[in-house]
Structure formats: structure tokens, C-alpha cells
Amino acid sequence: MYIRPKEEHVWIRIVVFLCLWHWAASQLAYSISEELNKGTVVGNLAKDLNINVQELENRDLRVVSSYSKTYLNVNLRSGNLLVEERIDREELCPQTIKCSLKLQAVLSNPMTAHRIEVNILDINDNSPAFLESRYYLNISESSLTGERYFLPVAVDGDIGSNSVKTYKLSQNEHFSLDMQSGGEHGVSAELVLQKALDREKQSVINLILTAVDGGKPPRTGSLQIHVNVIDVNDNIPAFSKLLYKVRVKENATPGTLVIKLNATDLDEGMNSKILYSFIKRGNIDPSNMFDLNSETGEITVKGGLDYEETPAYEVRVQATDRGTVPRSAQAKLLIEIIDANDNAPQISVTSLMTPVKEDAELGTIVALITVSDKDGGKNGVTSCKVVGSAPFNLKSNYKSDYSLVVDGLLDRESTSVYNVTITATDEGAPPLSSNKVITVHVSDVNDNAPKFMEPVINAYVKENSPTGSVIYTVNAFDDDLDVNAKVIYTLLDSSLKSIPVSSVVNINSETGDIVSLQSFNYEELKTFQFKVQATDSGVPPLSSNVTVNVLILDENDNSPTILAPYSEHASVNSENIPYSAEAGYFVAKIRAVDADSGYNALLSYHLSEPKGNNLFRIGTSTGEIRTKRRMSDNDLKTHPLVVLVSDNGEPSLSATVSIDVVVVESTAEIQTQFRHVPVKEDSFSDLNLYLLIAIVSVSVIFLLSLIILIAVRCHKTDGTFSRYSAPMITTHPDGSWSYSKATQQYDVCFSSDTLKSDVVVFPAPFPPVDGELISINGGDTFTRTQTLPNKEKVSWFYEIGGINGNSSHFFYILTELFILCC
């Protein structure tokens, strides 16, 4: 078909062949020229396949191939097959007469495949070219007219009529040009001597050889020929044949003899000695594949022969004598390569429809596969199959084209990826085979509902926690993937004391965080229950439920409440005691309650403002106020007491009550409504005797130890005194004394009250520093004062019991004293 290159539009000759093969497979054939513009219409697939244009998009028409470039594409709106990328025939099919693109048109719903073959027609877009710009030719002046000389051939990437058709020689008086047609091997030119040469007149003759192709307009390429005229030797060698033909197997080992050339020369001596050589023509160098013994004329195999690359070689050989002016003759050698089964089949995946849904039906196409073999004859006939137990199979479409289809049930949760092995085997002897592994990914469908780790969840939340606090985070997992595994959490409709649960708590639909919408009060609500539903995002969605029990934890948010008769707020209560009251005399009993529970409601009682007296004490757990000793003339007549009632919460809350204790001379003046006569001990028990002995013994030991320690330290050197500050013992007007020392970790103090033998042992809350002072007050209290590094003073107030007090407290003190003395 002739194509005018200057015009924008191109005539396209379309030949369509339609034949049914198995499941509606067919073949279409088109012919187009190379170098067409992008968007040029090749043909109408909708018309040629007899498909309505409106169905093309619904059936997802695609054109697939195994080429690295997308040369052709289809317009789904019109059904036209269009040129997508520049097609260069010389690049696509170098040195071949027939060039075609092999494609497949694939339709879905139902899946069908149609083979398309597009023949690429050559245009004259390449000029002839010689491999060298200059060619040197030596010709004896004694050469006879009519002698011929082979000239280099021009190479043209085009074929057919666009290839080299003729040669032209520049005007001269000695040579002419003789054209020879080699059939499918092209045209060659020989230089013919028309007039005898005379070296003395002209030693060098410069010619220009022009190669002209058959295009319209024709293209040309030129070569400069330098003819050196040489004198003497007047006979040329002659081959036994002008054309030699030989066959050799492609698996012939290097060194295998191909042929032995034979040429003779009528001259004598050195002029009759012949050297054989190859003539390089075009871009083919026979010396790469064959060795030629220049003296014997034996041609042997040099490199690896490959029938698939080059089925035949056309070699030009030359016989040159050894005369002073060598003369030569040329002959043609055609070497045909015999095919051997040396190529395994090649498996190409032209289209891979992955991932495949796990609920895909049997027969669903997964991939389109093409098997090819470079060998010829039976060596190129192949068969293909799936190896292994994968749920897939091969279905033959057209000759060496196959479809990989689903042949069993798929389950992504058990197997999400299949590596399908395909084996192709040819019919050679011995047969060769190759494998191809196709990775098929299985896509997910929503076939699994979300799951909770446990059917019932217990969540704990403190009362009075701020609104918006996260109570609990529920978590459900889904075996599906991506959207099908995305879980959304919701609260199921329920009510709490006629109040919708959605007004009490809320849930984050994405994270599962259950958030409180109000602050809870343990005293009003201790627990409540609701259900959470987890729903995935699949179509249709699947869901599951879990029960959530919310348990409110008590917080110390209620202060103790003083009960009657001391419950009046901001009032000062008064109690009277006789001057003759003994130690342990009952003064009053404070009662209090706490609305909290547990340790938050466990109350303890303390006298917070003794104001310098040590006359009274209070039971920490009973709230009973009693005298610690008998009255003395130095005591005040009115003793204001402040009772602090504290709970055991964190932080502790407290309440206070003020009581003025008035000392009266006689019991007749006492008008307290609640009065309990102190219990007197009838006898002095053995336990009290043992305790008295123990305390006296320990006191003596401690005093002796203290005296010895002071004596030892007084004899220390000056350097030692610089490290330790001197101990200080201070007496007070009320009869108490204090002891301070910077290096002591524990301080032991005795009361100077003769009525009791109270003692306390306590660890320092801070490391001991200079300036620490322990003051023992008269009675059951003492004060510890410490000066911090920043000059700030900190004091602690302590109360202790005596022998007549709490026995367990005393045992604790006794144990500490014993450890200290040891």
C-alpha cells in the first residue's frame, strides 16, 4: 500500500479476520504505516467485534499486550482503536520483512478475549548509509578491462521498495558500475574497469559511490572511493565456485569445520600464493562468528551460533595473491544454521486481574498468559499447566494464549496470597520447560462480624471525676480487612432510673472511648449497666454486642459531722470537772459520723489546740476526753479545748468542736448531762508491775549511756568538735526539759513530770541538721523545732500516752527504746 508522507491523514487498509475459538475468542487483523501521529484511527473494534458502542464501558474493554510500550489504545466512547505512541518499525522489528503488533482485546461481563494483529507497514524514513565514509581500493595497472570489484553495500533501515534499489557512480573515464540483484538480500554494486589504467598518468582515482533507495522521493547516501593504481601482477586468483552453500548445526562446538575454500592463481612464485580473508559487508562481520585460516581456506565455528537470532549467514570471501601488487577474487558463501532445541519456552503475563475477591465464582479470569518458544518446528510447540494444589487452573484461549481462572473456593482469612506456579514444556528432544510464578492477592469481603475479647466488661470510675473523663475503652477486632474491618462503636438504647443512658455516658465511635457526661456520686449511684454495639463498615454491615458494668468508686468528699450535743455550728460547749479529779477522769465524749464509706469514713479524734497545757487527752478512736493527771495549783481554772475529728481519706477531711473545761471545787457544781464515772482499777496487776520495772530499767540504761556519750565526746580533739556540734539540754519553767543534737537520727525524751514516766522515740522527718530542738512539755506532749537551710523554722507537735494509757502504744515505745539502747 502506497502512503504519501507529506499528508496529515493516512489511508489505512483494514483486513479483519474473525474466527471463533473455545469461549468466544477471535482474531482481528489491521495494517497501518509506521510513524503515524498519536490519535490516528486504526480501526473500530466495536464494529469489527459486532458490539454496541454503549456496552464498551460497561464491559470494560481493554487492549493488553506484552510490549513495554503502549502502542495502541481504545476509545471506549467510539470504539476506535487509536495510535497511542510513535511506532518505529525499524526499532520494533529490526531486519525483518514482516512486522506486526500482537495484542488482545479483553471484555468483561462476560469475560472474552480477542486477538488483534496489526501489521506495521514501512515508510521511507531512513536514508541509505555506508558504515565507513571512505573506501580504499588497490587495482593493478595491468588489470584487464572488464574486471570487477566488489564495493561496500549501503545499509538502509527500511525494507521493500524503500530499501536500497540502485547505486550511482560519479563521472569518470575508467570505471563503470554494474548492479547485481541479490533477491531478498538486496542490491549490490560492482566496480567494472572499462579502460586500462596507467599509473604514470594517474596513480590515484577518487570516485563517489551514491546509494539510492526506492522511496518517493528517494533518499541517498554516498561513499568516497579511493582507487590506488598498482603495477605488475597481472593474474587474479579464481575460486572453484562463485557460490558456496553449506549447513551447520546451531549447537556446533567452536572449532567445527564449516567448509574449506579452494582458489587457484595462474601466476607463479609468490604471485600464485593465495591468502583467504572475509569481506565485511554492511553491519555484519563474519569474523565474529567464524574463523578463516588465511593460508588453508578452512572456515571453522568461532562463536555460539543461534538459529533464533540469525538462521543464515551470507559471507563474502576473498582470495588474494602475494604478488608485489596483490590481486584478488571474491566468492559468496551461504551458511544455513540447523535449528536445535536450545530455548526453553517463555511465559509472559499480558494482564493480571489482581486482587481477586474471596467470593469469586468458579471460572473467573485472574490473568491472561502467553507462551512463546524461539525454536522452530516441534521444538517450538508448547503445552502449559498449573503445578501444585492452588485453587486455579489454565484455560486455553487461542493457540499459545491461556487464561488463569479460579478453580476452587477462596478464603482470604486463611490464605490471602497465592503463588501460582505455571509450567510450560516444548516438544523438543529432550523437551525443555520453564516455570513462572504468578502472585495472586485475594481481596476481602465482609464475612466476619466484629468480636469483643470478653462478653462482659467491668469498668471502674471514681466519683466526682470531671465530666468528659474516659471511663473505659472498649476494643473489638474484625478478621476482615480495611473497610470491612473498620469498627464503629455505638451505645444501645437503654435507661438508667428512667434516664436514657446516652445522657449519662457517650462513646467515641472510632476509638471506643466511653466518656462520662456527668459527675457521679457514690452516695447516690453505686453501679449501672449498658450495652455497646460494634459494627463494621462492610456491605452489608455486621455487628456484635458487649455488656458494660460501670462501678462507682467512693472518694473522700464528705467531711465528718459532729453529733449532738456538740453539733451546733460555731458554738462553744462547756464541761465542768472537779478539782479533785484523778488521772483518767472522764470529761466528755465526742461523737461524729461520715457519709463516705470504707477508710474514708474511719474517724480519729485529736486535741488540736492544747494551748500549753498537758492536762487532757482524747481517745483517737472513741472520742472520749479524759484527764491525764491530777490538778495542780498552777493549772488554769478554765481550759479551752478544740477537738479535731479527721477521717482517713486522701486527702483527709476534718471537723472541729470547741469545749471549755471548767475546774470547780466540788462535784455539786458539775451540771454535765453526759457523765461517766472513770473506772478505777481495784488492784495493781502483775502486768503493770512488769511494765514499771522495764521502764525504770530502760531509763537507767539510757541515762548511763547518755552520760558516757557526753563524756566521750567532751574528750574529742578540736578537729572532732569541728565536725559535730555540742549537745544542748535545756530546762523550762514548767519542769520540762529538751535535748538537741545535730547528728542524731533518733531523739529519746523523758518527761520531768513526777506523776508519769512518759517517753517518746521518733525518727526525724528530715535529715538532722544543726539547730534542731526537741522540747518535752509537762504531761503527754512535746514539740520538735527544726531550722531549715533557708532559715525558716518548722515545728511538730506530738502527744504520747503514759503507762496508764494505751498499752499497745507503750509497748511500741518500749520496743523503740530497746532497739536504740542496743
Residue pairs with C-beta under 8 A, 6 or more apart in sequence:
1 11
1 13
1 31
1 33
1 121
3 10
3 11
3 33
3 121
3 123
5 123
5 124
5 125
8 37
10 32
10 33
10 36
10 40
12 30
12 31
12 32
12 33
12 40
12 41
12 42
12 43
13 31
14 30
14 31
14 42
14 43
14 48
15 29
15 30
15 31
16 28
16 29
16 30
16 43
16 48
17 27
17 28
17 29
18 26
18 27
18 28
18 48
19 26
19 27
20 26
21 397
21 398
22 395
22 396
22 397
22 398
23 112
23 395
23 397
24 110
24 112
25 112
25 113
25 114
25 115
25 397
25 398
25 401
26 49
26 114
26 115
27 114
27 115
27 116
27 117
27 398
28 43
28 45
28 48
28 49
28 105
28 114
28 115
28 116
28 117
29 116
29 117
29 118
29 119
30 42
30 43
30 81
30 116
30 117
30 118
30 119
31 118
31 119
31 121
32 40
32 42
32 83
32 87
32 118
32 119
32 120
32 121
33 120
33 121
33 122
33 123
34 87
34 88
34 89
34 120
34 121
34 122
34 123
34 125
35 86
35 87
35 88
35 123
35 125
36 83
36 87
37 83
38 82
38 83
38 84
38 85
38 86
39 82
39 83
40 82
40 83
41 80
41 81
41 82
42 72
42 80
42 81
42 82
42 83
42 118
43 80
43 81
44 78
44 79
44 80
44 81
45 51
45 61
45 74
45 79
45 80
45 81
45 105
45 114
46 52
46 53
46 56
46 78
46 79
47 79
49 105
49 114
51 59
51 61
51 79
51 107
53 77
53 78
53 79
56 74
56 76
56 77
56 79
57 76
57 77
58 109
59 107
59 108
59 109
60 107
60 108
60 109
61 74
61 76
61 79
61 105
61 106
61 107
62 74
62 105
62 106
62 351
63 72
63 73
63 74
63 81
63 103
63 104
63 105
63 106
63 116
64 103
64 104
64 106
64 350
64 351
64 368
65 71
65 101
65 102
65 103
65 104
65 350
66 102
66 348
66 350
66 370
67 101
69 85
70 84
70 85
71 83
71 84
71 85
71 87
71 101
72 81
72 82
72 83
72 84
72 101
72 103
72 118
73 81
73 82
73 84
74 80
74 81
74 82
74 105
75 82
81 116
87 101
87 120
89 99
89 120
89 121
89 122
89 159
90 126
90 157
90 158
92 99
92 101
92 120
93 99
93 100
93 120
94 157
96 159
97 159
97 160
97 184
98 119
99 119
99 120
99 122
100 117
100 118
100 119
100 120
101 116
101 117
101 118
101 120
102 115
102 116
102 117
103 115
103 116
103 117
103 118
104 113
104 114
104 115
104 116
104 350
104 351
104 368
104 401
105 113
105 114
105 116
106 112
106 113
106 114
106 351
106 368
107 113
107 114
111 364
111 365
111 403
113 368
113 397
113 398
113 401
113 403
115 398
115 401
122 158
122 159
122 160
122 162
123 158
123 162
123 215
124 158
124 162
124 213
124 214
124 215
124 216
124 218
124 219
125 157
125 158
126 156
126 157
126 158
126 162
126 219
127 156
127 213
127 219
127 220
127 221
128 154
128 155
128 156
128 164
128 211
128 212
128 213
128 219
128 220
128 221
129 154
129 155
129 156
129 221
130 152
130 154
130 155
130 209
130 211
130 221
130 222
130 223
131 152
131 155
131 280
131 282
131 283
132 152
132 223
133 223
133 224
134 223
134 224
134 225
134 226
135 151
135 152
135 209
135 223
135 224
135 225
135 226
136 225
136 226
136 228
137 149
137 191
137 225
137 226
137 227
137 228
138 227
138 228
138 230
138 325
138 326
139 147
139 149
139 193
139 197
139 227
139 228
139 229
139 230
140 197
140 229
140 230
140 231
140 232
140 233
140 234
140 325
140 327
141 196
141 197
141 198
141 199
141 229
141 230
141 231
142 231
142 232
142 233
142 234
142 325
143 193
143 196
143 197
143 234
143 327
144 193
144 196
144 234
145 193
145 194
145 195
145 196
146 192
146 193
147 192
147 193
147 236
148 178
148 190
148 191
148 192
148 193
149 190
149 191
149 192
149 193
150 188
150 190
150 191
150 279
150 316
150 330
151 167
151 188
151 189
151 190
151 191
151 209
151 223
151 225
152 209
152 223
152 281
152 282
153 164
153 186
153 187
153 188
153 189
153 211
153 281
153 282
154 164
154 167
154 211
154 221
154 223
154 282
155 282
155 283
156 162
156 163
156 164
156 211
156 213
156 219
158 213
158 215
160 214
161 214
161 215
162 213
162 214
162 215
163 186
163 213
163 214
164 186
164 187
164 211
164 212
164 213
165 187
165 212
165 213
165 214
165 218
166 179
166 187
166 211
166 212
167 177
167 179
167 187
167 189
167 209
167 210
167 211
167 212
168 177
168 209
168 210
168 212
169 175
169 176
169 177
169 189
169 191
169 207
169 208
169 209
169 210
170 207
170 208
170 209
170 210
172 205
172 207
173 194
173 195
174 193
174 194
174 195
174 197
174 205
174 227
175 191
175 192
175 193
175 194
175 205
175 207
175 227
176 191
176 192
176 194
177 189
177 190
177 191
177 192
177 209
178 189
178 190
178 191
178 192
179 187
179 188
179 189
180 187
180 188
180 189
180 190
181 187
182 188
185 314
189 209
191 207
191 225
197 205
197 229
198 229
199 229
199 230
199 231
202 229
203 228
203 229
204 226
204 227
204 228
204 229
205 226
205 227
205 229
206 224
206 225
206 226
206 227
207 224
207 225
207 227
208 222
208 223
208 224
208 225
209 222
209 223
209 224
209 225
210 220
210 221
210 222
210 223
211 220
211 221
211 222
211 223
212 218
212 219
212 220
213 219
213 220
230 324
230 325
231 324
231 325
232 323
232 324
232 325
233 267
233 271
233 321
233 323
233 324
233 325
233 326
233 327
234 267
234 327
235 265
235 266
235 267
235 271
235 321
235 327
236 265
236 321
236 327
236 328
236 329
237 263
237 264
237 265
237 274
237 319
237 320
237 321
237 327
237 328
237 329
238 263
238 264
238 265
238 319
238 329
239 261
239 262
239 263
239 317
239 319
239 329
239 330
239 331
240 262
240 263
240 264
241 331
242 331
242 332
243 331
243 332
243 333
243 334
244 259
244 261
244 331
244 332
244 333
244 334
245 333
245 334
245 336
246 258
246 259
246 333
246 334
246 335
246 336
247 335
247 336
247 337
247 338
248 256
248 258
248 301
248 305
248 335
248 336
248 337
248 338
249 305
249 337
249 338
249 340
250 305
250 306
250 307
250 337
250 338
250 339
250 340
250 342
251 305
251 340
251 342
252 301
252 305
253 301
254 300
254 301
254 302
254 303
255 300
255 301
256 300
256 301
257 298
257 299
257 300
258 290
258 299
258 300
258 301
258 335
259 298
259 299
259 333
260 296
260 297
260 298
260 299
261 276
261 297
261 298
261 299
261 317
261 319
261 331
261 333
262 297
263 274
263 276
263 297
263 319
263 329
263 331
264 272
264 274
265 271
265 272
265 273
265 274
265 319
265 321
265 327
266 272
267 321
267 323
270 321
270 322
270 323
270 324
271 321
271 322
271 323
271 324
271 327
272 321
273 321
273 322
274 297
274 319
274 320
274 321
274 322
275 294
275 295
275 319
275 320
275 321
275 322
276 292
276 293
276 294
276 295
276 296
276 297
276 317
276 318
276 319
276 320
277 292
277 294
277 317
277 318
277 320
278 285
278 286
278 287
278 290
278 292
278 315
278 316
278 317
278 318
279 316
279 317
279 318
279 330
280 286
280 287
281 314
281 316
284 313
284 314
286 313
286 315
287 302
288 302
288 303
289 301
289 302
289 303
289 305
289 313
290 299
290 300
290 301
290 302
290 313
290 315
290 335
291 299
291 300
291 301
291 302
292 298
292 299
292 317
293 299
293 300
297 319
299 317
299 333
305 337
306 337
306 342
307 337
307 338
307 339
307 340
307 375
307 376
308 343
308 374
308 375
310 337
311 336
311 337
311 339
312 334
312 335
312 336
312 337
313 334
313 335
313 337
314 332
314 333
314 334
314 335
315 332
315 333
315 334
315 335
316 330
316 331
316 332
316 333
317 330
317 331
317 332
317 333
318 328
318 329
318 330
318 331
319 328
319 329
319 330
319 331
320 326
320 327
320 328
321 327
321 328
339 375
339 376
339 377
339 379
340 375
340 379
341 375
341 379
341 426
341 428
341 429
341 430
341 431
341 432
342 375
342 432
343 373
343 374
343 375
343 379
343 432
344 373
344 424
344 426
344 432
344 433
344 434
345 371
345 372
345 373
345 382
345 384
345 424
345 425
345 426
345 432
345 433
345 434
346 371
346 372
346 373
346 374
346 424
346 434
347 369
347 370
347 371
347 384
347 422
347 424
347 434
347 435
347 436
348 369
348 370
348 371
348 372
349 367
349 368
349 369
349 436
349 438
350 368
350 369
350 370
351 367
351 368
352 366
352 367
352 438
353 365
353 366
353 367
354 366
354 367
354 439
354 440
354 441
355 440
355 441
355 442
355 443
356 364
356 366
356 406
356 410
356 440
356 441
356 442
356 443
357 410
357 442
357 443
357 445
358 410
358 411
358 412
358 442
358 443
358 444
358 445
358 447
359 410
359 445
359 447
360 406
360 410
361 406
362 405
362 406
362 407
362 408
363 405
363 406
364 405
364 406
365 403
365 404
365 405
366 392
366 403
366 404
366 405
366 406
366 438
366 440
367 403
367 404
367 438
367 440
368 397
368 401
368 402
368 403
368 404
369 384
369 394
369 401
369 402
369 403
369 404
369 422
369 436
370 400
370 401
370 402
371 382
371 384
371 400
371 401
371 402
371 424
372 382
372 400
373 379
373 380
373 381
373 382
373 426
374 380
375 426
375 428
378 426
378 427
378 428
379 426
379 427
379 428
380 426
381 426
381 427
382 400
382 424
382 425
382 426
382 427
383 424
383 425
383 427
384 394
384 400
384 402
384 422
384 423
384 424
384 425
385 394
385 422
385 423
386 392
386 393
386 394
386 404
386 420
386 421
386 422
386 423
387 421
387 422
387 423
387 435
388 420
388 421
390 418
390 419
390 420
390 421
391 406
391 407
391 408
391 409
391 410
391 418
392 404
392 405
392 406
392 407
392 408
392 418
392 420
392 440
393 404
393 405
393 407
394 402
394 403
394 404
394 405
394 422
395 402
395 403
395 404
395 405
396 402
397 403
404 420
404 422
404 438
404 440
410 442
411 442
412 442
412 443
412 444
412 445
412 481
413 447
413 448
413 479
413 480
415 442
416 441
416 442
417 439
417 440
417 441
417 442
418 439
418 440
418 442
419 437
419 438
419 439
419 440
420 437
420 438
420 439
420 440
421 435
421 436
421 437
422 435
422 436
422 437
422 438
423 433
423 434
423 435
424 433
424 434
424 435
424 436
425 431
425 432
425 433
426 432
426 433
443 481
444 480
444 481
444 482
444 484
444 485
445 480
445 484
445 538
446 480
446 484
446 536
446 538
446 539
446 540
446 541
446 542
447 480
448 478
448 479
448 480
448 484
448 542
449 478
449 536
449 542
449 543
449 544
450 476
450 477
450 478
450 487
450 534
450 535
450 536
450 542
450 543
450 544
451 476
451 477
451 478
451 479
451 544
452 474
452 475
452 476
452 534
452 544
452 546
453 475
453 477
454 546
455 546
455 547
456 546
456 547
456 548
456 549
457 472
457 474
457 546
457 547
457 548
457 549
458 549
458 551
459 471
459 472
459 514
459 548
459 549
459 550
459 551
460 550
460 551
460 553
461 469
461 471
461 516
461 520
461 550
461 551
461 552
461 553
462 552
462 553
462 555
463 519
463 520
463 521
463 522
463 523
463 552
463 553
463 554
463 555
463 557
464 519
464 520
464 521
464 555
464 557
465 516
465 519
465 520
466 519
467 516
467 517
467 518
467 519
468 515
468 516
468 517
469 515
469 516
470 513
470 514
470 515
471 505
471 514
471 515
471 516
471 550
472 514
472 548
472 550
473 511
473 512
473 513
473 514
474 489
474 507
474 512
474 514
474 532
474 534
474 546
474 548
475 512
476 487
476 489
476 512
476 534
476 544
476 546
477 485
477 487
478 484
478 485
478 486
478 487
478 536
479 485
480 536
480 538
483 537
483 538
484 536
484 537
484 538
485 536
486 536
486 537
487 512
487 534
487 535
487 536
487 537
488 509
488 510
488 534
488 535
488 536
488 537
489 507
489 508
489 509
489 510
489 512
489 532
489 533
489 534
489 535
490 507
490 509
490 532
490 533
490 535
491 501
491 502
491 505
491 506
491 507
491 530
491 531
491 532
491 533
492 530
492 531
492 532
492 533
492 545
493 500
493 501
493 502
494 500
494 501
494 529
494 530
494 531
495 501
496 504
496 528
496 530
501 528
501 530
503 517
503 518
504 516
504 517
504 518
504 528
505 514
505 515
505 516
505 517
505 530
505 550
506 514
506 515
506 517
507 513
507 514
507 515
507 532
508 515
512 532
512 534
514 532
514 548
520 552
521 552
522 552
522 553
522 554
522 555
522 596
522 597
523 558
523 595
523 596
525 552
526 551
526 552
527 549
527 550
527 551
527 552
528 549
528 550
529 547
529 548
529 549
529 550
530 547
530 548
530 550
531 545
531 546
531 547
531 548
532 545
532 546
532 548
533 543
533 544
533 545
534 543
534 544
534 545
534 546
535 541
535 542
535 543
536 542
536 543
554 596
554 597
554 598
554 600
555 596
555 600
555 649
556 596
556 600
556 647
556 649
556 650
556 651
556 652
556 653
557 596
558 594
558 595
558 596
558 600
558 653
559 594
559 647
559 653
559 654
559 655
560 592
560 593
560 594
560 603
560 645
560 646
560 647
560 653
560 654
560 655
561 567
561 592
561 593
561 594
561 595
561 655
562 590
562 591
562 592
562 645
562 655
562 657
563 591
563 592
563 593
565 573
565 673
565 674
566 573
566 588
566 590
566 657
566 659
571 658
572 640
572 658
572 659
572 660
573 588
573 657
573 658
573 659
573 660
574 659
574 660
574 661
574 662
575 587
575 588
575 625
575 659
575 660
575 661
575 662
575 672
576 661
576 662
576 663
576 664
576 669
576 670
576 671
576 672
577 585
577 587
577 627
577 661
577 662
577 663
577 664
577 670
578 663
578 664
578 665
578 666
578 667
578 670
579 631
579 663
579 664
579 665
580 630
580 631
581 627
581 630
581 631
582 627
582 630
582 678
582 680
583 627
583 628
583 629
583 630
583 755
583 804
584 626
584 627
584 678
584 679
584 804
585 626
585 627
585 678
586 624
586 625
586 626
586 675
586 676
586 677
586 678
587 616
587 625
587 626
587 627
587 661
588 624
588 625
588 659
588 672
588 674
589 622
589 623
589 624
589 625
589 674
589 676
590 605
590 618
590 623
590 624
590 625
590 643
590 645
590 657
591 623
592 603
592 605
592 623
592 645
592 655
593 601
593 603
594 600
594 601
594 602
594 603
594 647
595 601
596 647
596 649
599 647
599 648
599 649
600 647
600 648
600 649
601 647
602 647
602 648
603 645
603 646
603 647
603 648
604 620
604 621
604 645
604 646
604 647
604 648
605 618
605 619
605 620
605 621
605 622
605 623
605 643
605 644
605 645
606 618
606 620
606 643
606 644
606 646
606 799
607 616
607 617
607 618
607 625
607 641
607 642
607 643
607 644
607 799
608 642
608 643
608 644
608 656
609 640
609 641
609 642
610 616
610 641
610 781
610 799
611 640
612 777
613 635
613 636
613 639
613 779
614 628
614 629
614 753
614 777
614 778
614 779
614 780
614 781
615 627
615 628
615 629
615 631
615 635
615 639
615 779
616 625
616 626
616 627
616 628
616 639
616 641
616 661
617 625
617 626
617 627
617 628
617 780
617 799
617 801
617 805
618 624
618 625
618 626
618 643
619 626
623 643
623 645
624 676
625 641
625 643
625 659
625 661
626 678
628 756
628 779
628 780
628 802
629 753
629 755
629 756
629 779
630 755
631 663
634 734
635 663
636 663
637 662
637 663
638 660
638 661
638 662
638 663
639 660
639 661
639 662
639 663
640 658
640 659
640 660
640 661
641 658
641 659
641 660
641 661
642 656
642 657
642 658
642 659
643 656
643 657
643 658
643 659
644 654
644 655
644 656
645 654
645 655
645 656
645 657
646 652
646 653
646 654
647 653
647 654
664 670
687 807
688 803
691 803
691 807
691 810
691 814
692 757
692 803
694 814
695 757
695 759
695 803
695 814
696 757
698 814
698 817
698 818
698 821
699 750
699 757
699 759
701 821
702 748
702 817
702 820
702 821
705 821
710 727
713 720
713 724
713 726
713 727
716 724
724 742
724 743
725 741
725 742
725 743
725 770
727 739
727 740
727 741
728 739
728 740
728 741
728 773
729 737
729 738
729 739
730 737
730 738
730 739
730 740
730 773
730 775
731 737
732 738
732 775
732 777
734 777
734 778
735 752
735 753
735 778
736 751
736 752
736 753
736 775
736 776
736 777
736 778
736 782
737 752
737 776
738 749
738 773
738 774
738 775
738 776
739 747
739 749
739 774
740 771
740 772
740 773
740 774
741 747
741 768
741 772
742 768
742 769
742 770
742 771
742 772
743 768
744 768
745 763
745 764
745 768
746 761
746 762
746 763
746 764
746 816
746 820
747 761
747 762
747 764
747 774
747 784
748 759
748 760
748 761
748 817
748 820
749 759
749 760
749 774
749 776
749 782
750 757
750 758
750 759
750 776
751 757
751 758
751 759
751 776
751 777
751 778
751 779
751 780
751 782
752 776
752 778
753 778
753 779
756 779
756 780
756 802
756 803
756 804
757 802
757 803
758 779
758 780
758 800
758 801
758 802
759 800
759 813
759 817
760 776
760 782
760 798
760 800
760 813
761 813
761 816
761 817
761 820
762 784
762 798
764 772
764 784
764 786
765 796
766 786
766 788
769 786
769 787
769 788
769 789
770 787
771 786
771 787
772 784
772 785
772 786
772 787
773 784
773 785
773 786
774 782
774 783
774 784
774 785
775 782
775 783
775 784
775 785
776 782
777 783
780 799
780 800
780 801
780 802
780 805
781 797
781 798
781 799
781 800
782 797
782 798
782 800
783 795
783 796
783 797
783 798
784 795
784 796
784 798
785 793
785 794
785 795
786 793
786 794
786 795
787 793
788 794
800 809
800 813
801 809
801 810
802 810
803 810
